[in-house]
């Protein structure tokens, strides 16, 4: 035998199996080209493309819509009222409450750390009486549908590691995102759309922190599990239309020949990423018919469009993305993630925060109500939140109506709504300064474990082997937060 080939066979089991009589490459190709092929009945994967043993138990929800507010919304100005701070206005935040070692370099050099109470009023909302800020009038109307978590805490104090942590369970880039885990584990409910879609929008208040493709990436998993990012302008997906002179039949023939070339490449190299490439080409072909129908809002009623607000028809806005999220959800997309930039209010928060809320408040509430009216909220989980909270002390100078807030990881507020969630409730509590959690702490890993639980997944059993280790979204941590659940 050729010594080079012998070495390859000895060091690459995937290559060996690809050349065996069972033809693993051929089986994989058949799975992708023909949904009802024998390969789809593999003991390792189910007909939806997910793992055969998932879900582990009866799920509460089928899908997740994650409304990620990039930049770090200020908890004490939105969901965590601290009216008693008015009497401490301008006084130094005690170091016993906020030690120097938890301050970022953006403010650690300040001579003073004056207490900055919120300028916004809070009022009890809904029958549940949850206190919410006046800048959230529409979300206040759905107070009975949401569970506000005031005790979430994280470890990262800067944007990139913090947002990476929320998406992947690690502050270090390279891990699969939550949507990729669900795509890998549960598969797709609609073979004509991605299992995982990401959309971005820019806030009106200020430029946001950059968003990287890896935030919806598949990390070390095959690329077929990564999220498909719908663009803000033009066609949602590039090259969705056939070139001039290429009809659907010709396109189908081209893809069949391309798939066979890729199969040959897989046989030569044993690289599983080649199979992911075949899957991506096949999905792209199916998107050519599904995307135009998805993005056509003409059948939406005037009442529905009005509910989402004046920006709903403007592609790339948060309102447009919220309506798209509902349309994706009802078409079977498993994980839908919206990223809205601009919550990083280091200065003049009283001016900037209301602008952010005008972007997001009405469309967010409309999405919850729309799903509820259609009977979909019971099997959909909605998550609203950012990557960390904000400081109670002012960044820079402090005036009655002008202050900013720095990053703060010790506590933050988010909310959840939908199937399995204890609606109309508040969970957790922070101290008088909204600096530290004093009751019912929830870590990021706990949040991930709870989300997976609602989807019928035991977070300790959803693993992926890479470089000799079994990885999971919650790493070696995480506990289900039973207090957030309705049973």
N, C-alpha and C positions, 0 to 999 in steps of 0.2 A: 504494500500500500504506500502511496505517496506520503512521505513523512509529514508534510504540512497538513494534509487532510487528516492523518492519524492524530496529530496534535489537536486539531480542531474538534475531532470526535471525542477526544479524551477530556477536553476542557469545556465543552459546551453541550450539555445534555439536551438543550432545546434543539440544537442542530441535529443531534442523533435521532431524536423523536420525529423531527420533520422529515427525515429520510426513511423512516420505518414504513412498513407495509400498511399501517393504519392511516398514514397520510394526514397528520394533524393539521398541516397547512391547508390541505384540501377541505378538511372538516370545518375549519374556521371560515374559509371562504364560503362554503355552502351555507353556513349559519347566516352570514351577512347578506348573501344574495337571495336566500329563500327562507323566509321566516318559519315555515313549517317543516324544515328539513330535519333529518334524524339528529343532526348536531344540536338542534335547539332543545332536544330532550336529554342533553348531557346531564349526568348526576350532579355536576358542579354548578350549572347555571339553570335558571328556570326560564319559562317561555318569555318573560318580560326582559330577560337579559341580566337579571339580578342573581345573587347567590341562591342556591337551591334551598338552603335552610332558613332563608329570611322571608317574611319577618319571623322573629323568634317567638312572638306571641301576638295576640290580637291587637292591632294598632288602633289608636284613638284618631289618628289623622292619616291622610294619604299624601299630603304635600305640605311644603313650607314656603311662605313668602317672608323673606327677611328684608325689612326696610332699614338698611344700615345708614346711619346719620354720621357721615365721616367728618371728623374734626373734634368731637367731644362736646356734646351738649351740656350746658350748665345745669346740674341737677337742682340746685337751690333756686333757680329762676324758672323751673318748669314743673318738676314733680315732687320736690322735697322741701316743703315750706318751712322756713325758720323765722317766724315773725319776731321772736324774742331778740333776734340780732339787732333790731332797730336801736335798742338802747346801748349797744356796743359800737355804734357807727364810728368809724375812724380810729377806734382803739386797737392796739396791737393784739394780734391773735397770739395767745399764750404759746410759748414754745413747748409747754407740756402737752398741748393739743396738736400743734403742728411743728415738729422738730425740723431743724435745718437740713438734715440728711434726706428728707423727702421732697426737697425743692429742686426744680430744674435749674440749669445754668442761666436760663432766661430771667429768672427772678432772684436767684440765691444771693446776688450781689446787691440787692436793694437794701437801703438803710432802714426801711420801715416796711411792715407787713400789716397795713390797716384793715380792719374788718369791713367788708363791703356787703351790707345787707342788700337783698334784691329790691329793685324799685318796682317790681310787679306785684300786684295783689293776687292772692289766691282765694278761691271760693269752692265751697262744697258742691259737687256735681253728681247728678243722677240720684237714684234712690239709695245707692250705696254710700253716698256722701264723701267720696274720695276728693281730697283737696287738689285742685289743678290750677295752673297759672292762667291769668287772664289773656295771655297771648296764645292760648290753645282753646278758643271758643268751640271749635268743631269737635275736637277730641273730647272736650268736656261733655258733649252731648252723647258720646258713646262710653261714658265712664262705667256704665253697668255691664259693658261687654269686655272690659280689659282688666288685667291683673298688673298693677304697678309694682315693680320690684325696686325698692329703695336701697337695697343692701348688696348690690353686685360690686365686686372688687376684682382688680386685676393686678398684674405685676409690672407691666411695661409702663414707662412714664413718657415715652416719645412716640410720635404718630406711627411710624412705619412698623416697629416691632409690636406696637399695641394692636394695630389693625390686623397685622399678620397673625397675631395670637388668636384673635376672635375668629378669623377665617379658617385657621389650620390647627389650632391647639398648640402651637409652638411660636415663640418669638423669632425663631430662626427660619428664614425662607427655605423652601424646598419640600415642605410636606404637602400632601393633598388637601385641598380645601374641603369644607363641610359638604358642599354640593357634590364634589367629586366622590366623596365617601358614599353619599346616598345614591348617586348614579351607579357606582360600582356595586353597592350592596343590594339595592332594591330594583335597579333597572328602570326602564321607561314604560309609562302608561300609554304612550303614543309614539309609534315608531316613525311618524312623519315629522316630529319635532324633537329637539334636544331634551334630554332628561333634566338638564341644568342650563338656565339662561341667566345672564347678568346684564344689567342695564345701569348706566350712569347718568347723572344730571348735575348741573352746576347751580350753586346757590346764588341768590340775588345780593347777599350781603357783601361777599368778598370772594376772592379766589380761594379755592380749596387746596388741600394737600393732594399731591399726585396719587393716582390710583394705577397700580401695576397689574398686568395681565395675570401674574402669578396669584393674585388674590382670589381668582376664580379658576386657578389652574389645577392640574391633576398631580403635580409633584412627581414622585417616583412611580405613580401608577401609569398605565398606558394612557396616551393622550385622548383616547375616545371618551374618557370620563371627565374631561375638563369642561368648564362652562363655555357656552357660546355667548360671546359679547355682542349684543345688538347695538349698532352704531347710533350716534346721536343725530346724524344727518345722512341723507341719501338712503340707499338700500340698507335695511338693517344688517344684512350679511353681504359682504363683498362678493361680486361675481355671481349673484343669485340668478341672473338672467343669462340665457344662452347667447353666445356671440351671433352676429348676423350670419345667416346661411346654415345654422345648426338647428335642426328640429329635434323634438324630444326623442324620436326613434334613433336618430344618429347619436345623440348624446348617450342614450342607453347602451348602444353598441360600443361606443368609445369606453364607457366605464367598465363594461364586461371585459374588454381586451386589457384595459389598465389593471383590473383586478387580477387577471391571470399573470400579468407581468409581475405584479407585486407578490403573488403567490410563489412565483419562481424565485423572486428575491428572498422570500422567507425561507424557502428550501435551501438556498445557498448560504444564508447567514444565520438562520435561527433566531433573528431579532424579532421579538414579539411586537415591537413598535411598528413593524411593517403591517401587521394585522390591524393595528389601530389606524394606520393610514387608509387601508381599504375601507374600514368602517366610516371614517370621516368623509371619504368620497361618496359613499352610499348615502349617508345622511344629507350631504350637500345636494345630492340629486333629488331626494324626497322634499327638501326644503323649497325647491323651486316651485312646487305646487302648493305647499302649506303656508309659506310666508305671505304671499299676496292676500290670501283669505284672512290670515291672522291680523294683518295691519289695516284691513278695510273696516273703518268705523261707521260706514253708511247705514248699517242695520241697527246701530245703537240708537235708543230713543233720545229725544231732546232732554227728557228729564234726567236720564243717566248722564249724559254729557254735561249738563248744567251742574249736577251734583259734584262732579270732579273739579269744577272751577273753570275759569276763563282760559287757562293754558292747556286744556286737555287735548286740543287738536294740534298743538305745536310739538312736533317730534323733538325728542331730547330733553323735554321738561319733566319735572318730577310728576306732574299731574298726568301727562301722557303715559309715562312709565307705570303709574299706578293702574290706569285702565288696561294697559297691556298686560300687567301682572294678573288681573282678573281674567282676561281672555286666555292667557297662557294656562292659568290654573284650571279653567273649565275645559281646556283641551288636553289635560293630562300631563302637563309638565310637572316634574317631581319637585324641583327646587328652583325658586325664582328669587333672585337677589337684586335689590335696588341699592345703589350707592348714591347718596346725595351729599355733595361737597359743600363746605363753607361754614361749618359749625365751630371753627377755631377762633373764638372771640377773645383775643389777647388784649384788645383795647376797644373802648366805646361799645361795650356789650349792649347797653340799653338801646342803642340805635340799630345794631346789627341783628340782634336776636329776633325782634319782631319781623324783620324782613325774611329771615330763614323760616319762621313759622308761617308767614303768608305763603311761602312756597309749598309747605308741606302739610299744614294743619288740615285744610279742607280736603285735599286729595286722599290723605291717610284715612280720615273718618269716612269718606265716601267709599273707599275700598272695603272697609269693614262692613259698612251698611249694605253695600252692593252684594257682597258674598252672603251676608245674612239673609237678604231678601230672596236670593236664589237658592237658599238651602245648602250653601256650600261652606258656611263658616264652621259647621259642626265637624267637617272632616278636613279642615285647613288650619294650620297653625301660622299665626302672624307674629313676628318679632319686630319690635321697634327699639333702636338704641345705637349708641356709638361705641368708641373704643376706650374711653375713660371719662371721668368727670372733670370738674373744674375746681379751682381753689376758692376758698371763702375770702381770702385776702385779695386785695386789688393789685393787679400788675401795673406798675407805674403809679402815677398820681391818682388820688381819689377825690371825686366831687360827687355831689348828691345824685346827679343824673349822668355821670360819666365815670365808668370804671371798666377794667378788663379783668380777665381771670386766666391764670396759667393752668397747665395740665395737672390732673390729680387722679392717681390710680386707686386710692384707698376706698373710695366709694363712688358710686354712680347710680343713676336711675334708668331703667328700661321698662318696657311693658310687653306683655304677651296677650294674645286673644285667640279664640278658636277652640277647637275640639280638645277636651280633656283639661282645659285651663280653668282655674277657679275665678270666674268672671266677677267683676264688681268688687274686687278686693285689693288690699295693699299688703305686701309682704316685706318684712325687714324694717330696720330702723337705724338711723344714724344718730350721732351725738348732737349736741346743741349747735355746733358749728358746721355740721354736715362735712366732717373731716374723716371720721372713722365709723365703722359699723359697730353698733352696740347690741344688735339683736338679729338673729337669723341670717348670718352671712351667706352669700352665694358667690362662689368662685366661677371663673369662666369655664373651667372643666365641668363644674356642676351644671351649668347652663347647657353645655353640649350633651352631657349625659341625659339630662331631662328632655331635651329636644329629640334625641334618638329614642328614648323610652316612649314618647308619644307616637313615634313612627313604628313602634313594635320591635325595637332593636335593643338588645342588651349591649350597652356600649363596651363591655369587657370582651365580648365575643366577636365583634366586628373588627377583624384584623387584616393586615396585608403584610406578607413577608417580603422584606427588602434587605439585602446585604446581611443575611443571616439572622435578622431580628424581625419579630412580629410587631408591627406598629399599629396604633389605633388613634382615633381622633382625640381621645381623652388622655393619651400617653399612658401613664401608670396611675392616674388620679381620677377624680370625678365621683360624685354621688348624686343620685336622683333627688331632687328637691320636692319632696312629697307635699309640702305646704303650698306649692303652686298649682297642684292638681285638684280636680274636682272630686276625685275618688281615689 
